[in-house]
Amino acid sequence: MPKLNKRFVDTIAYGEQDKVYWDDELKGFGLRVRVSGRKYYIVQTRYNGRHRKYTIGPHGPIACEKARAKALDILSDLKAGQDPIEKNAKLRRCITMRQMGERFLTEYVPLHCKPSTQKEYRRNVELFINPAMGRKKVLEIVRQDIAELHMDHAHIPYQANRTLGVLSKMLNLAEVWGIRPDHSNPCLHVRKYKERKRERFLSLDEYKRLGAALKKAENDGTETMSALHAIWLLMMTGCRLGEIQTLQWDYINFEQGEFRLPDSKSGAKIVHVGSAVIDRLRKIDRIEGNPYAIPGKKPGAYLTDLQHPWRRVREAAGLDDVRLHDLRHSYASGGLMVGEGLPMIGKLLGHTQVQTTARYAHLASDPVKSAAEKISLRIAGAIS
């Protein structure tokens, strides 16, 4: 029997009974010709001591070479101990990526992630993962799917990397939950984009302009006092935005000058603050029934929107490129400028990893450079 190809298959005529024509190159690959004249590609072999037949599909809609490739896949799966029938049945039963995402968000995320992380994970799933692959079965996802999604967002590398991280976590859980085979995560070897850490620190002149803009907003009544207090505290404590927004009166030890935060990005921690911060807090009017130092508009709630007031204040100060988080960086750089070392800065900011504080290392040399400049100018003046 010759090798099955389109020309040969097209010439085969039907007879009075079904007949199978076997390929002479790929053992087990054949063509079944029905008495009706319809032709089907098949695979026949033995698996676990049993005779097994698999129908690939009809000639015409399926090209001969594609049928041959499919037959080779089936035979390879059988050799590896995977039954294609069971494999297809598992695929039909498998949940979609959209369903996997919902299970991830409802069963895993609430138990293991902080509220801010939960919000970010949901955003990644709903805005980036579901539109790209929500309809696909979890078992169908391959590395090419992951790489294409990552590449589609190359213009926003930070977001692309966050989405890749969420996908990797989801597909690891798919293995734990028995949805995918072990060690099959297709995110493996998809390289993250390089991220440039943004460094923006306020100078003393910029601090003065920001202070003036805050005072003007207070005098004019253009911003709420809650927003102005929050910006001032961010500037003077080096705290994260969420830590100031959710700061409760019960967390503040006025005598010791401390914020005892029960939870933060790095867990429970103590924030040591200066007397100027304590004095400022004593001037804030407490609202009965509201536990928060920075109250919002709703009863018993904290201020949730600080971005809009901040944009107006920074515009008035001529600091359009400064983010709220840059106030934290500036606080750290200020500590280095007055001679504090990196370990102390790390403690003030609540860093748990030395590497996190190390990003400020280049600033620690500025006072030394200044001293070297003064000494060299003094000597140069004496010998000139």
TIVO-962721 format. One record per residue: x, y, z of N, C-alpha, C in turn; residue in three letters. Coordinates in steps of 0.1 Angstrom, whole numbers, padded with zeros to 4 digits, always signed. Layout:
N
XYZXYZXYZALA;...
This chain:
384
+0009-0012+0000+0000+0000+0000+0009+0012+0000MET;+0007+0022-0009+0015+0034-0010+0012+0043+0002PRO;+0021+0054+0003+0019+0064+0013+0006+0071+0010LYS;-0002+0074+0020-0015+0081+0019-0011+0096+0016LEU;-0017+0101+0005-0016+0115+0002-0029+0119-0005ASN;-0031+0132-0007-0043+0137-0013-0046+0131-0027LYS;-0036+0130-0035-0038+0125-0049-0043+0111-0048ARG;-0036+0103-0040-0040+0089-0039-0054+0087-0033PHE;-0056+0094-0022-0069+0093-0015-0081+0097-0024VAL;-0079+0108-0033-0089+0112-0042-0093+0102-0052ASP;-0083+0093-0056-0086+0083-0066-0092+0071-0061THR;-0093+0069-0048-0099+0057-0042-0114+0057-0044ILE;-0120+0046-0050-0134+0045-0052-0140+0036-0041ALA;-0153+0039-0038-0159+0030-0028-0164+0017-0035TYR;-0166+0007-0026-0170-0006-0031-0183-0010-0024GLY;-0185-0023-0024-0198-0029-0019-0197-0030-0003GLU;-0185-0029+0002-0184-0029+0017-0173-0020+0021GLN;-0173-0016+0034-0162-0007+0040-0149-0013+0038ASP;-0139-0005+0035-0125-0010+0033-0115+0000+0039LYS;-0104-0005+0045-0094+0004+0051-0081+0003+0043VAL;-0076+0014+0040-0063+0015+0033-0052+0020+0043TYR;-0042+0012+0045-0032+0016+0055-0020+0023+0049TRP;-0015+0033+0056-0003+0040+0051+0009+0031+0053ASP;+0018+0032+0043+0030+0023+0044+0042+0029+0051ASP;+0040+0042+0056+0051+0049+0063+0048+0050+0078GLU;+0036+0054+0081+0032+0055+0096+0023+0044+0100LEU;+0029+0035+0107+0021+0023+0111+0009+0027+0120LYS;-0003+0021+0116-0015+0024+0124-0023+0035+0118GLY;-0018+0043+0108-0025+0054+0102-0032+0049+0089PHE;-0045+0051+0088-0052+0046+0077-0064+0054+0072GLY;-0070+0050+0061-0082+0056+0056-0093+0046+0054LEU;-0104+0049+0061-0116+0040+0060-0125+0046+0049ARG;-0129+0038+0039-0138+0042+0029-0151+0034+0031VAL;-0161+0042+0033-0175+0036+0035-0181+0033+0022ARG;-0191+0024+0023-0199+0020+0010-0206+0033+0005VAL;-0208+0043+0014-0215+0055+0009-0206+0064+0001SER;-0193+0060+0002-0183+0069-0005-0176+0078+0004GLY;-0180+0080+0016-0173+0089+0025-0160+0083+0030ARG;-0150+0091+0032-0137+0086+0036-0133+0093+0049LYS;-0128+0085+0059-0124+0089+0072-0110+0085+0075TYR;-0102+0094+0081-0088+0090+0085-0089+0084+0099TYR;-0082+0074+0102-0083+0067+0114-0069+0063+0119ILE;-0068+0059+0132-0056+0054+0138-0060+0041+0145VAL;-0052+0031+0143-0055+0018+0150-0042+0012+0155GLN;-0042+0009+0168-0030+0004+0175-0035-0004+0187THR;-0025-0008+0195-0028-0015+0208-0023-0006+0219ARG;-0031-0006+0230-0028+0002+0242-0031-0005+0254TYR;-0022-0008+0263-0024-0015+0275-0029-0029+0272ASN;-0025-0035+0261-0029-0049+0257-0043-0049+0251GLY;-0049-0038+0248-0062-0038+0242-0061-0031+0228ARG;-0069-0036+0219-0070-0031+0205-0078-0017+0206HIS;-0072-0007+0201-0079+0006+0202-0079+0013+0188ARG;-0091+0019+0185-0093+0026+0172-0097+0041+0175LYS;-0092+0050+0168-0095+0064+0169-0098+0070+0156TYR;-0109+0077+0155-0113+0084+0142-0108+0098+0143THR;-0100+0102+0133-0094+0115+0132-0104+0125+0126ILE;-0110+0121+0115-0120+0130+0109-0121+0127+0094GLY;-0130+0133+0087-0133+0131+0073-0123+0137+0063PRO;-0120+0130+0053-0111+0135+0042-0119+0147+0035HIS;-0111+0157+0033-0117+0169+0027-0117+0181+0037GLY;-0125+0180+0047-0124+0190+0058-0111+0190+0064PRO;-0105+0177+0065-0092+0175+0071-0082+0171+0060ILE;-0072+0179+0058-0062+0176+0048-0054+0163+0052ALA;-0049+0156+0042-0042+0144+0045-0030+0146+0054CYS;-0022+0156+0051-0010+0158+0059-0014+0162+0074GLU;-0025+0170+0075-0029+0173+0089-0034+0161+0096LYS;-0041+0152+0089-0045+0139+0095-0033+0131+0099ALA;-0023+0131+0091-0011+0123+0094-0004+0129+0107ARG;-0003+0142+0108+0002+0149+0120-0006+0145+0132ALA;-0019+0146+0131-0028+0142+0142-0026+0128+0146LYS;-0024+0119+0136-0022+0105+0139-0009+0103+0147ALA;+0001+0110+0143+0014+0110+0150+0013+0114+0164LEU;+0005+0125+0166+0003+0130+0180-0004+0119+0188ASP;-0014+0113+0183-0021+0102+0190-0012+0091+0194ILE;-0004+0086+0184+0005+0075+0187+0016+0079+0197LEU;+0020+0092+0196+0030+0097+0206+0024+0097+0220SER;+0011+0102+0221+0005+0102+0234+0003+0088+0240ASP;-0001+0079+0232-0002+0065+0236+0011+0059+0241LEU;+0022+0062+0234+0035+0058+0238+0039+0063+0251LYS;+0035+0076+0254+0038+0083+0266+0028+0079+0278ALA;+0019+0070+0274+0009+0065+0285-0003+0074+0286GLY;-0006+0082+0276-0018+0091+0277-0028+0086+0266GLN;-0040+0083+0271-0051+0078+0262-0057+0091+0256ASP;-0057+0093+0243-0064+0104+0237-0078+0105+0240PRO;-0085+0094+0241-0100+0095+0244-0102+0101+0258ILE;-0094+0096+0268-0095+0102+0281-0090+0116+0281GLU;-0080+0119+0273-0074+0133+0272-0085+0142+0267LYS;-0092+0138+0257-0103+0146+0251-0115+0148+0261ASN;-0118+0137+0268-0128+0137+0278-0125+0147+0289ALA;-0112+0147+0294-0108+0157+0304-0109+0171+0299LYS;-0105+0173+0286-0106+0186+0281-0120+0191+0280LEU;-0130+0182+0277-0144+0186+0277-0149+0190+0291ARG;-0144+0183+0301-0148+0185+0314-0141+0197+0321ARG;-0130+0201+0315-0122+0211+0321-0129+0225+0321CYS;-0126+0232+0332-0132+0246+0333-0125+0256+0324ILE;-0131+0267+0321-0125+0277+0313-0116+0286+0322THR;-0108+0294+0316-0099+0303+0323-0108+0314+0331MET;-0119+0318+0325-0128+0327+0332-0133+0320+0345ARG;-0137+0308+0345-0141+0301+0356-0130+0299+0366GLN;-0118+0296+0361-0106+0294+0370-0103+0308+0377MET;-0105+0319+0370-0102+0332+0376-0112+0335+0387GLY;-0124+0331+0385-0135+0334+0395-0132+0325+0407GLU;-0128+0313+0405-0125+0304+0417-0113+0309+0424ARG;-0103+0314+0416-0091+0319+0422-0094+0331+0431PHE;-0103+0340+0426-0107+0352+0433-0116+0350+0445LEU;-0123+0339+0445-0132+0336+0456-0127+0326+0466THR;-0119+0317+0462-0114+0306+0471-0100+0309+0477GLU;-0091+0315+0469-0078+0316+0473-0074+0330+0478TYR;-0078+0340+0469-0073+0354+0472-0078+0359+0486VAL;-0091+0358+0489-0096+0363+0502-0089+0357+0514PRO;-0084+0345+0513-0077+0338+0524-0063+0342+0526LEU;-0056+0346+0515-0042+0347+0515-0037+0361+0511HIS;-0045+0370+0508-0041+0383+0503-0047+0395+0511CYS;-0040+0405+0512-0045+0417+0518-0056+0424+0509LYS;-0065+0432+0514-0075+0438+0506-0070+0446+0494PRO;-0059+0453+0495-0053+0460+0484-0048+0451+0473SER;-0042+0439+0477-0038+0429+0468-0050+0422+0461THR;-0060+0420+0469-0072+0414+0463-0078+0422+0452GLN;-0078+0435+0454-0083+0445+0444-0075+0444+0432LYS;-0062+0444+0433-0053+0444+0422-0054+0431+0414GLU;-0055+0419+0421-0057+0407+0414-0070+0406+0406TYR;-0080+0411+0412-0093+0411+0405-0092+0420+0392ARG;-0085+0431+0393-0083+0440+0382-0076+0433+0371ARG;-0065+0426+0374-0057+0419+0364-0066+0408+0357ASN;-0074+0401+0365-0082+0390+0360-0092+0395+0350VAL;-0100+0406+0355-0111+0410+0347-0107+0419+0336GLU;-0097+0427+0337-0093+0436+0326-0083+0431+0316LEU;-0075+0421+0320-0064+0417+0311-0065+0402+0308PHE;-0068+0393+0318-0067+0379+0315-0080+0374+0308ILE;-0092+0377+0314-0104+0372+0308-0106+0377+0293ASN;-0104+0389+0290-0106+0393+0276-0097+0385+0266PRO;-0085+0381+0271-0075+0375+0262-0077+0360+0261ALA;-0081+0353+0272-0081+0339+0272-0093+0333+0281MET;-0102+0341+0284-0113+0337+0293-0121+0325+0288GLY;-0123+0324+0275-0131+0313+0269-0123+0300+0267ARG;-0110+0300+0268-0102+0289+0266-0102+0280+0279LYS;-0101+0266+0276-0100+0257+0287-0086+0259+0294LYS;-0086+0256+0307-0074+0257+0314-0063+0248+0309VAL;-0067+0236+0305-0058+0226+0299-0053+0230+0285LEU;-0060+0239+0279-0056+0243+0265-0045+0254+0265GLU;-0043+0261+0276-0033+0272+0277-0019+0267+0276ILE;-0012+0272+0266+0002+0269+0263+0011+0281+0264VAL;+0024+0279+0264+0033+0290+0266+0031+0301+0256ARG;+0027+0298+0244+0025+0308+0233+0014+0317+0237GLN;+0003+0312+0243-0008+0321+0248-0003+0331+0258ASP;+0005+0326+0267+0011+0335+0278+0020+0345+0272ILE;+0029+0341+0263+0038+0350+0257+0031+0361+0249ALA;+0021+0357+0241+0013+0367+0233+0006+0377+0242GLU;+0000+0373+0253-0006+0382+0262+0004+0392+0268LEU;+0015+0386+0272+0026+0395+0278+0031+0405+0267HIS;+0033+0400+0255+0038+0409+0245+0028+0420+0241MET;+0015+0416+0241+0005+0426+0237+0005+0438+0246ASP;+0011+0437+0258+0011+0448+0268+0026+0453+0270HIS;+0034+0451+0260+0048+0455+0262+0049+0470+0264ALA;+0039+0478+0259+0040+0492+0261+0037+0497+0275HIS;+0032+0487+0283+0030+0490+0297+0036+0479+0305ILE;+0050+0479+0305+0057+0467+0311+0054+0464+0325PRO;+0052+0474+0333+0049+0471+0347+0036+0463+0348TYR;+0025+0467+0341+0013+0460+0341+0014+0446+0335GLN;+0022+0445+0324+0024+0432+0318+0030+0422+0327ALA;+0040+0427+0335+0047+0418+0345+0037+0414+0356ASN;+0029+0423+0361+0019+0420+0372+0009+0410+0367ARG;+0005+0411+0354-0005+0402+0349+0002+0388+0347THR;+0014+0388+0343+0021+0375+0342+0022+0368+0355LEU;+0025+0376+0366+0026+0370+0379+0013+0364+0384GLY;+0001+0371+0381-0012+0366+0385-0015+0353+0377VAL;-0012+0353+0364-0014+0341+0356-0006+0329+0362LEU;+0006+0332+0365+0015+0321+0370+0009+0315+0383SER;+0004+0324+0392-0002+0320+0405-0015+0312+0402LYS;-0023+0316+0393-0035+0309+0389-0032+0295+0384MET;-0022+0294+0375-0019+0281+0369-0012+0272+0378LEU;-0005+0277+0388+0001+0269+0398-0010+0263+0407ASN;-0020+0271+0410-0031+0266+0417-0039+0255+0409LEU;-0040+0257+0396-0046+0247+0388-0040+0234+0389ALA;-0027+0233+0391-0020+0221+0394-0023+0215+0408GLU;-0023+0224+0418-0027+0220+0431-0041+0214+0432VAL;-0050+0221+0424-0064+0216+0425-0067+0205+0415TRP;-0057+0200+0408-0058+0188+0400-0064+0191+0386GLY;-0064+0204+0382-0070+0207+0369-0060+0206+0358ILE;-0047+0208+0361-0036+0207+0352-0026+0197+0358ARG;-0018+0190+0349-0008+0181+0354+0003+0189+0362PRO;+0010+0182+0371+0021+0188+0378+0032+0193+0369ASP;+0038+0204+0372+0050+0209+0365+0046+0213+0351HIS;+0034+0217+0348+0030+0221+0335+0027+0236+0333SER;+0031+0244+0343+0028+0258+0342+0034+0265+0330ASN;+0026+0269+0320+0032+0275+0308+0038+0289+0310PRO;+0037+0295+0321+0044+0308+0324+0059+0306+0325CYS;+0063+0294+0327+0078+0291+0329+0085+0296+0317LEU;+0096+0303+0319+0105+0308+0308+0100+0320+0301HIS;+0088+0325+0304+0084+0338+0298+0090+0349+0307VAL;+0100+0356+0301+0108+0366+0308+0100+0379+0310ARG;+0101+0384+0323+0095+0397+0326+0103+0408+0319LYS;+0096+0419+0317+0102+0431+0311+0110+0438+0322TYR;+0121+0445+0318+0128+0453+0328+0120+0464+0332LYS;+0120+0467+0345+0112+0478+0351+0122+0488+0356GLU;+0120+0501+0353+0129+0511+0358+0122+0518+0370ARG;+0129+0516+0381+0124+0522+0394+0124+0537+0393LYS;+0113+0544+0395+0112+0558+0394+0117+0564+0407ARG;+0126+0574+0405+0132+0581+0417+0129+0596+0416GLU;+0121+0601+0425+0118+0615+0425+0118+0619+0440ARG;+0127+0629+0443+0129+0633+0457+0127+0648+0457PHE;+0120+0653+0467+0117+0667+0468+0130+0674+0474LEU;+0133+0686+0468+0143+0694+0474+0137+0703+0485SER;+0145+0710+0492+0140+0719+0503+0131+0730+0497LEU;+0136+0735+0485+0128+0745+0478+0114+0740+0474ASP;+0114+0728+0469+0101+0721+0465+0092+0719+0477GLU;+0098+0715+0489+0091+0713+0501+0084+0727+0505TYR;+0091+0737+0503+0086+0751+0507+0074+0754+0498LYS;+0075+0751+0485+0064+0754+0475+0052+0745+0478ARG;+0054+0733+0482+0043+0724+0486+0037+0728+0499LEU;+0045+0732+0508+0039+0738+0521+0031+0750+0518GLY;+0035+0759+0510+0028+0771+0507+0015+0768+0500ALA;+0015+0758+0491+0003+0754+0484-0007+0748+0493ALA;-0003+0740+0503-0012+0734+0513-0018+0745+0522LEU;-0010+0755+0526-0016+0766+0534-0026+0774+0526LYS;-0023+0776+0514-0032+0784+0505-0045+0777+0504LYS;-0044+0764+0501-0057+0756+0500-0065+0756+0512ALA;-0058+0756+0524-0065+0756+0537-0072+0770+0539GLU;-0065+0780+0536-0070+0794+0538-0082+0796+0528ASN;-0080+0792+0516-0091+0794+0506-0103+0784+0507ASP;-0101+0773+0514-0111+0763+0516-0114+0756+0503GLY;-0103+0755+0494-0105+0748+0482-0104+0733+0483THR;-0098+0728+0494-0097+0714+0497-0102+0711+0511GLU;-0107+0698+0513-0111+0695+0526-0099+0693+0535THR;-0102+0696+0548-0091+0695+0558-0086+0680+0559MET;-0095+0671+0557-0090+0657+0557-0079+0654+0547SER;-0082+0659+0535-0072+0657+0524-0059+0664+0527ALA;-0060+0676+0532-0048+0684+0536-0040+0678+0547LEU;-0047+0673+0557-0041+0666+0568-0034+0653+0563HIS;-0040+0646+0554-0034+0633+0549-0021+0636+0541ALA;-0021+0646+0533-0009+0650+0525+0002+0654+0534ILE;-0002+0662+0544+0008+0666+0554+0015+0655+0562TRP;+0006+0645+0566+0011+0633+0573+0020+0624+0564LEU;+0016+0623+0552+0024+0615+0542+0038+0621+0541LEU;+0038+0634+0540+0051+0642+0539+0060+0640+0551MET;+0053+0640+0563+0061+0641+0576+0064+0627+0582MET;+0058+0617+0577+0060+0603+0583+0067+0593+0575THR;+0066+0595+0561+0071+0585+0552+0062+0573+0551GLY;+0050+0574+0557+0041+0562+0556+0036+0560+0542CYS;+0031+0548+0539+0024+0545+0527+0010+0552+0527ARG;+0004+0554+0515-0009+0560+0514-0019+0553+0522LEU;-0020+0540+0521-0030+0532+0527-0029+0533+0543GLY;-0016+0534+0547-0014+0534+0562-0019+0547+0568GLU;-0019+0558+0560-0024+0571+0565-0039+0571+0564ILE;-0044+0566+0552-0059+0566+0550-0066+0558+0561GLN;-0060+0547+0565-0067+0538+0575-0062+0540+0589THR;-0054+0551+0591-0049+0553+0605-0061+0556+0614LEU;-0062+0549+0625-0072+0551+0635-0067+0557+0648GLN;-0075+0564+0655-0071+0571+0667-0065+0561+0677TRP;-0071+0549+0677-0066+0539+0687-0052+0534+0684ASP;-0047+0537+0671-0034+0532+0668-0023+0542+0672TYR;-0027+0554+0676-0018+0565+0679-0014+0566+0694ILE;-0002+0565+0697+0003+0567+0710+0009+0581+0711ASN;+0002+0590+0716+0006+0604+0717+0018+0606+0726PHE;+0018+0599+0737+0029+0600+0747+0043+0595+0741GLU;+0042+0583+0734+0054+0577+0729+0058+0582+0715GLN;+0049+0589+0709+0051+0594+0695+0052+0582+0685GLY;+0042+0574+0685+0042+0561+0677+0028+0559+0671GLU;+0028+0553+0659+0017+0547+0653+0018+0532+0654PHE;+0009+0525+0661+0010+0511+0663+0000+0505+0653ARG;+0005+0502+0641-0003+0497+0630-0005+0482+0631LEU;-0017+0477+0632-0019+0462+0633-0016+0455+0620PRO;-0017+0462+0609-0014+0456+0596-0009+0466+0587ASP;+0000+0461+0578+0006+0470+0567+0011+0461+0556SER;+0017+0466+0546+0022+0458+0536+0032+0448+0541LYS;+0040+0451+0551+0049+0442+0557+0045+0436+0570SER;+0032+0437+0573+0026+0431+0585+0025+0442+0596GLY;+0022+0438+0609+0021+0447+0620+0034+0454+0622ALA;+0034+0467+0625+0046+0475+0627+0044+0487+0635LYS;+0054+0493+0640+0054+0505+0648+0061+0516+0639ILE;+0054+0527+0637+0059+0538+0630+0063+0549+0640VAL;+0075+0553+0641+0080+0563+0650+0078+0577+0643HIS;+0072+0586+0650+0070+0599+0644+0075+0610+0653VAL;+0078+0622+0647+0083+0633+0654+0073+0641+0662GLY;+0077+0650+0670+0068+0658+0678+0059+0667+0669SER;+0064+0671+0657+0056+0680+0648+0044+0672+0644ALA;+0045+0659+0641+0034+0651+0637+0024+0649+0648VAL;+0029+0647+0661+0019+0646+0672+0012+0659+0674ILE;+0019+0670+0673+0012+0683+0674+0002+0685+0664ASP;+0005+0681+0652-0005+0682+0641-0018+0674+0644ARG;-0015+0662+0648-0026+0652+0651-0035+0658+0662LEU;-0029+0664+0672-0037+0670+0683-0047+0681+0678ARG;-0044+0687+0667-0052+0698+0662-0064+0693+0653LYS;-0063+0680+0650-0074+0674+0641-0086+0672+0650ILE;-0098+0677+0645-0110+0675+0652-0115+0660+0650ASP;-0118+0654+0662-0123+0640+0661-0138+0640+0658ARG;-0142+0631+0650-0157+0630+0647-0162+0618+0655ILE;-0172+0621+0663-0178+0611+0671-0184+0600+0662GLU;-0181+0587+0666-0185+0576+0658-0176+0572+0647GLY;-0166+0580+0644-0157+0577+0633-0143+0574+0639ASN;-0138+0562+0637-0125+0558+0644-0113+0564+0636PRO;-0115+0569+0624-0103+0573+0616-0098+0587+0618TYR;-0085+0589+0618-0079+0602+0619-0081+0610+0606ALA;-0083+0603+0595-0085+0610+0582-0099+0606+0578ILE;-0110+0613+0583-0124+0608+0580-0128+0611+0565PRO;-0136+0603+0560-0142+0605+0547-0156+0612+0547GLY;-0163+0613+0536-0175+0619+0536-0186+0611+0542LYS;-0185+0597+0541-0195+0588+0546-0193+0587+0561LYS;-0204+0585+0569-0202+0583+0583-0194+0571+0587PRO;-0185+0572+0596-0177+0561+0600-0166+0556+0590GLY;-0164+0563+0579-0155+0559+0569-0143+0568+0568ALA;-0132+0563+0562-0120+0571+0560-0120+0577+0546TYR;-0112+0586+0544-0111+0593+0531-0105+0583+0520LEU;-0112+0581+0510-0107+0571+0500-0101+0578+0488THR;-0105+0589+0484-0100+0596+0472-0091+0607+0476ASP;-0078+0605+0475-0068+0615+0478-0061+0620+0465LEU;-0063+0612+0454-0056+0615+0442-0060+0629+0436GLN;-0073+0631+0435-0078+0644+0429-0074+0656+0437HIS;-0075+0656+0451-0070+0668+0458-0055+0669+0456PRO;-0047+0658+0456-0033+0659+0454-0029+0665+0441TRP;-0036+0661+0431-0033+0667+0417-0035+0682+0417ARG;-0045+0687+0424-0047+0701+0424-0037+0708+0433ARG;-0033+0702+0444-0023+0708+0453-0009+0708+0446VAL;-0005+0697+0440+0008+0697+0433+0009+0706+0421ARG;-0003+0708+0414-0003+0718+0403-0001+0732+0408GLU;-0007+0735+0420-0005+0748+0425+0009+0750+0430ALA;+0016+0739+0434+0030+0740+0438+0040+0739+0427ALA;+0035+0737+0415+0044+0735+0403+0052+0722+0404GLY;+0045+0712+0409+0052+0699+0411+0044+0688+0403LEU;+0041+0690+0391+0032+0681+0383+0037+0667+0382ASP;+0050+0665+0383+0056+0651+0381+0057+0644+0394ASP;+0053+0649+0405+0054+0643+0418+0042+0635+0422VAL;+0044+0622+0425+0033+0613+0430+0033+0613+0445ARG;+0021+0609+0450+0020+0608+0465+0031+0599+0471LEU;+0034+0588+0464+0044+0579+0469+0058+0585+0469HIS;+0060+0595+0461+0073+0602+0461+0075+0609+0474ASP;+0065+0612+0482+0067+0618+0495+0074+0608+0504LEU;+0071+0596+0502+0078+0585+0511+0092+0585+0507ARG;+0095+0585+0494+0109+0585+0489+0117+0597+0494HIS;+0110+0608+0494+0116+0621+0498+0119+0621+0513SER;+0110+0614+0521+0112+0613+0535+0125+0605+0538TYR;+0127+0594+0530+0139+0586+0532+0151+0594+0528ALA;+0151+0601+0517+0162+0608+0513+0166+0619+0523SER;+0155+0625+0529+0158+0635+0539+0165+0630+0551GLY;+0162+0617+0555+0170+0611+0566+0184+0609+0562GLY;+0187+0605+0550+0201+0603+0546+0208+0617+0546LEU;+0201+0627+0542+0208+0641+0541+0212+0646+0555MET;+0205+0641+0566+0208+0646+0579+0218+0636+0586VAL;+0223+0626+0578+0233+0618+0584+0229+0604+0589GLY;+0216+0601+0587+0211+0587+0592+0216+0577+0581GLU;+0219+0565+0586+0223+0554+0578+0212+0546+0572GLY;+0215+0538+0562+0205+0530+0555+0197+0520+0565LEU;+0204+0514+0575+0196+0505+0584+0186+0513+0592PRO;+0189+0525+0596+0179+0533+0603+0168+0538+0594MET;+0171+0541+0582+0161+0545+0572+0151+0533+0570ILE;+0157+0521+0569+0149+0509+0567+0139+0507+0578GLY;+0144+0510+0590+0135+0508+0602+0124+0518+0602LYS;+0127+0530+0599+0117+0541+0598+0106+0538+0588LEU;+0110+0533+0577+0101+0530+0566+0094+0517+0568LEU;+0099+0508+0577+0092+0495+0579+0096+0485+0569GLY;+0108+0486+0563+0113+0477+0553+0117+0464+0560HIS;+0113+0452+0554+0117+0439+0560+0129+0434+0552THR;+0132+0439+0540+0143+0434+0532+0153+0445+0531GLN;+0166+0442+0533+0177+0451+0531+0177+0457+0517VAL;+0174+0448+0507+0175+0452+0493+0165+0464+0490GLN;+0154+0464+0498+0144+0475+0495+0150+0488+0499THR;+0157+0489+0510+0163+0502+0514+0175+0505+0505THR;+0182+0495+0500+0194+0497+0492+0192+0506+0480ALA;+0180+0508+0476+0177+0517+0464+0181+0532+0467ARG;+0183+0535+0480+0186+0548+0484+0201+0550+0487TYR;+0209+0539+0484+0223+0539+0488+0231+0550+0481ALA;+0227+0553+0469+0235+0564+0462+0233+0577+0468HIS;+0222+0579+0475+0220+0592+0482+0228+0594+0495LEU;+0232+0582+0501+0239+0582+0513+0253+0589+0512ALA;+0258+0589+0500+0271+0594+0498+0271+0609+0496SER;+0259+0616+0494+0258+0630+0491+0265+0638+0502ASP;+0262+0636+0515+0269+0644+0526+0284+0642+0526PRO;+0288+0630+0522+0303+0628+0522+0309+0636+0510VAL;+0302+0636+0499+0307+0644+0487+0307+0658+0491LYS;+0297+0663+0498+0297+0677+0502+0308+0681+0511SER;+0311+0672+0520+0323+0674+0529+0336+0674+0522ALA;+0337+0665+0512+0349+0664+0504+0351+0677+0496ALA;+0340+0682+0491+0340+0695+0483+0345+0706+0492GLU;+0340+0707+0504+0344+0718+0513+0358+0717+0516LYS;+0363+0705+0519+0377+0704+0523+0386+0707+0512ILE;+0383+0702+0500+0392+0704+0488+0392+0719+0485SER;+0381+0726+0486+0381+0741+0483+0389+0748+0494LEU;+0388+0744+0506+0396+0751+0516+0411+0749+0514ARG;+0415+0737+0510+0429+0735+0508+0434+0742+0495ILE;+0425+0741+0485+0428+0748+0472+0430+0763+0474ALA;+0421+0769+0483+0422+0783+0486+0435+0787+0493GLY;+0440+0777+0501+0452+0780+0509+0465+0779+0500ALA;+0465+0771+0490+0477+0769+0482+0477+0777+0469ILE;+0466+0783+0466+0466+0791+0453+0473+0804+0454SER;
